[in-house]
Amino acid sequence: MWPRLETINREIKFLLLEAVEERGRRDLAPVLRAWFPHEVRAVRTAINHTLQGLGEGTLPHPKRPAGRGR
């Protein structure tokens, strides 16, 4: 599934993440967490922003050990 997301325009991904947060879709947090390591920095930042807006914890850089994220 993740390689197929690479072809989607970044702005569409941002709109999707915004909609997830606006609708309070906490049920999608596991999907966001699974998607996170497969994205570029700007989209990872947006995913973390969405998770935070949903009241969930944010994720560290995918190459950093747990507990060392920003």
N, C-alpha and C positions, 0 to 999 in steps of 0.2 A: 504494500500500500504506500509506503513512504516514497519510493521513487516516483510514483504517479503525482505526488504532491509537489515535487520539484518543478513541474511545468506550470503550476498555477501562479499567476501573477501575485507578487508580494502584497499589493494593495488589496486584493481580494482576501488574502489571508488575514490582513489587518482588520478588514470589515467583518470577517467571520468571528475573529476574536472579540471585537467590540460587541457584536450581537450576543455572543455567549455571555459576556459580562453583564450587558444590559438586561438580559433575560434571567440572570441569576442561575444559569445552568450548571450548578455544582456537580451534577451527575456526569458532566463531561470532563471533570478534573482528571480522571485516570487517562483519558484519551490525550489531553493536553500534556500530561507528564510523559506519555509514551512518544508523543510527537516531538517534544522538546529536543532530544539529542540529535535529531535528523535535520535540524534547521540551521540557517545562518544566524549570526549574532543578532541582527535587528529583529528577526521573527522570534528568536528565543527570548529577547527582552520583552517583546509584546506578549508572549505566552506567560512569562513571569508576571507581567502587569495584570493580565487577565486572572491568573491564579490568585494574586494578591487581592484583586477586586472582588473575587468570590469568597474571600476569607480563608484561602488556602495558603500553605507555605510555598515559598518560591524555591526554585531549583538552582544548584550551582552550575558552573560551566561544565559541560559533559566530560571534559578531560581532567577535571580537578577531582580529587578525592572528596567524599562527602564531608561537610562541615567546613569547607574552605571556599565556598561560593561567596559572592558579594552581597 
